[in-house]
Amino acid sequence: MTEQNSTEQGTISIHTDNIFPIIKKWLYSEKEIFLRELVSNAVDAMHKM
Protein backbone atom coordinates (compact mmCIF):
# COMPACT_ATOMS: atom_id res chain seq x y z
CA MET A 1 0.00 0.00 0.00
CA THR A 2 1.44 3.39 -0.98
CA GLU A 3 0.62 6.65 0.73
CA GLN A 4 0.25 9.71 -1.43
CA ASN A 5 0.63 13.22 -0.10
CA SER A 6 -1.52 15.83 -1.73
CA THR A 7 -1.30 19.52 -1.14
CA GLU A 8 -3.64 22.27 -2.05
CA GLN A 9 -2.31 25.64 -3.01
CA GLY A 10 -4.06 28.88 -2.37
CA THR A 11 -3.56 32.28 -0.90
CA ILE A 12 -3.93 33.40 2.67
CA SER A 13 -4.56 37.03 3.35
CA ILE A 14 -3.77 38.29 6.83
CA HIS A 15 -4.30 41.92 7.67
CA THR A 16 -2.48 43.51 10.58
CA ASP A 17 -5.75 45.03 11.75
CA ASN A 18 -7.06 41.53 12.36
CA ILE A 19 -4.00 39.70 13.66
CA PHE A 20 -2.25 42.40 15.73
CA PRO A 21 -4.78 42.48 18.60
CA ILE A 22 -4.47 38.70 18.94
CA ILE A 23 -0.68 38.80 18.97
CA LYS A 24 -0.68 41.75 21.36
CA LYS A 25 -2.98 40.01 23.83
CA TRP A 26 -1.02 36.75 23.66
CA LEU A 27 2.42 38.32 23.78
CA TYR A 28 1.87 40.95 26.43
CA SER A 29 -0.55 39.17 28.75
CA GLU A 30 2.26 38.13 31.08
CA LYS A 31 4.66 40.69 32.51
CA GLU A 32 7.69 38.41 32.22
CA ILE A 33 7.11 37.85 28.52
CA PHE A 34 6.56 41.56 27.96
CA LEU A 35 9.83 42.47 29.70
CA ARG A 36 11.78 39.76 27.85
CA GLU A 37 10.47 40.98 24.49
CA LEU A 38 11.15 44.60 25.39
CA VAL A 39 14.76 43.85 26.31
CA SER A 40 15.23 41.61 23.28
CA ASN A 41 13.91 44.30 20.93
CA ALA A 42 16.13 46.92 22.56
CA VAL A 43 19.23 44.72 22.15
CA ASP A 44 18.37 44.05 18.51
CA ALA A 45 17.93 47.78 17.88
CA MET A 46 21.29 48.54 19.50
CA HIS A 47 23.04 45.91 17.38
CA LYS A 48 21.55 47.37 14.21
CA MET A 49 22.86 50.82 15.11
KEMAR-330072 format. One record per atom (N, C-alpha, C): x negated, y, z negated; residue in three letters. Coordinates in steps of 0.1 Angstrom, whole numbers, padded with zeros to 4 digits, always signed. Atoms other than C-alpha are relative to their C-alpha. Example, Ala and Ser with C-alpha at 12.3 -4.5 7.8 and 13.67 -1.06 7.14 Angstrom:
// residues 2
-0009-0012+0000ala-0123-0045-0078ala-0009+0012+0000ala+0009-0011+0000ser-0137-0011-0071ser+0008+0011-0008ser
// end
This chain:
// residues 49
-0008-0012+0000met+0000+0000+0000met-0009+0012+0000met+0008-0012-0002thr-0014+0034+0010thr+0008+0012-0005thr-0007-0013+0004glu-0006+0067-0007glu-0004+0011+0009glu+0002-0011-0008gln-0002+0097+0014gln+0003+0013-0007gln-0003-0013+0006asn-0006+0132+0001asn+0005+0010+0011asn-0005-0010-0009ser+0015+0158+0017ser+0001+0014-0007ser-0001-0013+0006thr+0013+0195+0011thr+0009+0009+0009thr-0008-0010-0008glu+0036+0223+0021glu-0007+0013-0002glu+0006-0013+0000gln+0023+0256+0030gln+0011+0011+0001gln-0010-0011+0000gly+0041+0289+0024gly-0007+0012-0006gly+0005-0012+0006thr+0036+0323+0009thr+0006+0002-0014thr-0005-0004+0013ile+0039+0334-0027ile-0002+0015-0001ile+0001-0014+0002ser+0046+0370-0034ser+0001+0004-0014ser-0001-0004+0014ile+0038+0383-0068ile-0003+0015-0001ile+0001-0014+0002his+0043+0419-0077his-0004+0003-0014his+0005-0003+0014thr+0025+0435-0106thr+0011+0005-0009thr-0012-0004+0009asp+0058+0450-0118asp+0006-0011-0006asp-0007+0012+0006asn+0071+0415-0124asn-0009-0008-0009asn+0009+0009+0008ile+0040+0397-0137ile-0007+0007-0011ile+0008-0007+0010phe+0022+0424-0157phe+0007-0001-0014phe-0006+0001+0013pro+0048+0425-0186pro-0002-0014-0006pro+0001+0014+0005ile+0045+0387-0189ile-0015-0002-0005ile+0014+0001+0004ile+0007+0388-0190ile-0003+0008-0012ile+0002-0010+0012lys+0007+0418-0214lys+0005-0006-0013lys-0006+0006+0012lys+0030+0400-0238lys-0008-0012-0005lys+0008+0013+0004trp+0010+0367-0237trp-0014+0004-0005trp+0014-0003+0003leu-0024+0383-0238leu-0002+0008-0013leu+0002-0010+0011tyr-0019+0410-0264tyr+0010-0003-0012tyr-0009+0003+0011ser+0005+0392-0288ser-0007-0004-0012ser+0008+0003+0012glu-0023+0381-0311glu-0011+0010-0001glu+0011-0010+0002lys-0047+0407-0325lys-0014-0005+0003lys+0013+0005-0003glu-0077+0384-0322glu-0003-0001+0015glu+0001+0001-0015ile-0071+0378-0285ile-0002+0015+0006ile+0001-0014-0004phe-0066+0416-0280phe-0014+0005-0002phe+0013-0006+0003leu-0098+0425-0297leu-0011-0007+0008leu+0010+0007-0008arg-0118+0398-0279arg+0000+0005+0015arg-0001-0005-0014glu-0105+0410-0245glu-0005+0014+0001glu+0004-0014+0000leu-0111+0446-0254leu-0016+0001+0000leu+0015+0001+0001val-0148+0438-0263val-0005-0005+0013val+0005+0006-0012ser-0152+0416-0233ser+0000+0010+0012ser-0002-0010-0011asn-0139+0443-0209asn-0010+0011-0002asn+0009-0011+0003ala-0161+0469-0226ala-0014-0004+0004ala+0013+0005-0003val-0192+0447-0222val-0002-0001+0016val+0001+0001-0015asp-0184+0440-0185asp-0001+0014+0006asp+0001-0014-0005ala-0179+0478-0179ala-0014+0005-0002ala+0014-0004+0003met-0213+0485-0195met-0010-0006+0009met+0009+0007-0009his-0230+0459-0174his+0001+0006+0014his-0001-0006-0014lys-0216+0474-0142lys-0006+0014+0001lys+0006-0013-0001met-0229+0508-0151met-0014-0001+0002met
// end
